[in-house]
């Protein structure tokens, strides 16, 4: 009996040891995080800077976690279409996305303030939202949707058009225009334009087919989506722009919560460290877009302060007013935003 007991105990110990050894490699496996975005892919050094930002982020986080975190990047909406990416991050079906936040306005109406016409007027002002009450409130709202902001990124934009340059509000009359958000569309309608809202990676086909006469989008998207090929005019955003959009790098709280505290710290630190890169790259594209369109033979014009002031008046009387009246806590959010100078 005793011999059988010893044999059983030894067998159990061997089995336990074997199981422990076999499970060790599984425990040591790297965690793979998927990042999706709608913009053209490239390399860490070449191409659309938003794709480059995700690659810089992935490379640095992998390095600082000694390979415990690895990344797969899916550009050009190759994993999923542009607009559904927010909901996928919110539910945990997608780990991360570099995402134009106003695209989520249908699901989270408050975030339409991140593409409110003529509200943010410089990169520095936009970045100051991060530590201001408006930034903290946006963070809280997204937190309730199980989404965290990793990198704060703003982009100025311009207007590509086919029939004539759109500089003053009167120029929008009778034109079919892509605005990019509910509030931008409200302003365009108030100026006399008709709106057709599509994701930025669908503007080219819309311009080509005649669905659109003009489109507002970021300088980088004007370049990356080759809109000089479907346009005859460009109104730049390099001097004055009523189009500033928040396009942060986001992470699902489900994914974030699965990381160790040290890994979480690395993710947030690396994300913040890329904000300067993002702002400088966006500014470069605000200048470069004029060169691209000019080289293609398109007429390039700039918006001056007088034109901007006219657009801001239209925006305040239409989009700002609508947001304050129809969005929960809209007036309070506008107050927080306008307090950031």
Secondary structure, 3 states (H helix, E strand, C coil): CHHHHHHHHHHHHHHHHHHHHHHHHHHHCCEEEEEECCCCCCCCCCCCHHHHHHHHHHHHHHHHCCCCEEEEEECCCCCCCCCCHHHHHHHCCCCEEEEEHHHHHHCCHHHHHHHCCCCCCCHHHHHHHHHCHHHHHHHHHHHHCCEEEEECCEEEEEEEECCCCCCCHHHHCCCEEECCCHHHHHHHHHCCCEECCCCHHHHHHHHHHCCCCEEEEEHHHHHHCCHHHCCCEEEECCCCCCCEEEEEEEEEHHHHHCCCHHHHHHHHHHHHHCHHHHHHHHHHHHHHHHHHHHHCCCEEEECCHHHHHHHHHHHHHHHHHHHHHHCCCHHHHHHHHHCCC
